[in-house]
Amino acid sequence: MQTEWASGNGRDEPTGGFAGQGRREPKVVVGAAIIVAGRVLACARSSPPETAGRWEFPGGKVEPGETEVAALVRECAEELGIRVEVGDRVGPDVRMGHGRSVLKVYAARLVGEDQPQPLEHSELRWLRPEELDSVPWLPADVPVVAALRPVLAATDPS
Ligand SMILES: Nc1nc2c([nH]c(=O)n2[C@H]2C[C@H](O)[C@@H](COP(=O)(O)OP(=O)(O)OP(=O)(O)O)O2)c(=O)[nH]1
C-alpha cells in the first residue's frame, strides 16, 4: 500500500468535542516514530519524576478539536523544533492508565534539513533496529517498538 504523508492539514478526523459523551472516550496520546535512513528517533523524558529517564516517541495528548496528525506536527515543533510529515500508523493502539488513554504511534519523516533539538527531553538518540532494546522505553511503547523493528530494517540503507 502506498504511504500517504500529511502535515496537519486535516487528513484525519478531529477527536474530542461533544461526540460520545455518554461513554467516556479514552484520551488519545500520539507519538511520532521519526525515521531517517533506518534509524528512529528515541527521546528520554525529563519529567515527571515517575517517567523521567524512560524513553518515548515525541508527541503528546491530542487537544479537543485537533486531528491526530495536527497534534503530532504541533508536538514535534514544540518538543524538538522540527517540521515533520506524518505517514502510516506503526504498531497497535496501546491502552494506558486502566483504559483512560490510548497511545497511537505514526511513522514520520523530517521536513527539509530540520535537526531535532532536545527542547523538552533530557536526551535524544537515533537508534538502528538492533539498538532498539538499548534504552528503557515506557511500558506502553514496548509493543510499538516490536512492530517498528521490521519497518526500520526495511528502510535501512546499509
Ligand atoms: N509523547 C508520548 N507519551 C507517551 C508515550 N508512551 C507513553 O506511555 N506516553 C505517556 C506519557 C504521558 O503520561 C502521556 C503523554 O503525556 P505528555 O505529558 O507527553 O503530553 P503533553 O505533551 O500533551 O503534556 P501536557 O500538555 O499534558 O503537559 O503518555 C510516547 O511514546 N510518547
The ligand as a Gaussian input file, in Angstrom:
#p B3LYP/6-31G(d) Opt

LIG

0 1
 N        4.545000      11.554000      23.973000
 C        4.500000      10.294000      24.375000
 N        3.851000       9.966000      25.520000
 C        3.856000       8.672000      25.881000
 C        4.493000       7.676000      25.110000
 N        4.338000       6.470000      25.733000
 C        3.612000       6.703000      26.863000
 O        3.273000       5.881000      27.706000
 N        3.320000       8.048000      26.950000
 C        2.592000       8.663000      28.048000
 C        3.449000       9.560000      28.907000
 C        2.450000      10.562000      29.416000
 O        1.813000      10.024000      30.550000
 C        1.435000      10.654000      28.277000
 C        1.703000      11.815000      27.360000
 O        1.651000      12.958000      28.091000
 P        2.577000      14.223000      27.813000
 O        2.825000      14.871000      29.123000
 O        3.782000      13.861000      26.999000
 O        1.583000      15.039000      26.904000
 P        1.555000      16.563000      26.582000
 O        2.834000      16.935000      25.882000
 O        0.279000      16.791000      25.849000
 O        1.614000      17.215000      28.012000
 P        0.736000      18.221000      28.833000
 O        0.358000      19.319000      27.886000
 O       -0.433000      17.440000      29.367000
 O        1.691000      18.626000      29.917000
 O        1.542000       9.455000      27.537000
 C        5.171000       8.040000      23.912000
 O        5.771000       7.233000      23.196000
 N        5.148000       9.359000      23.582000

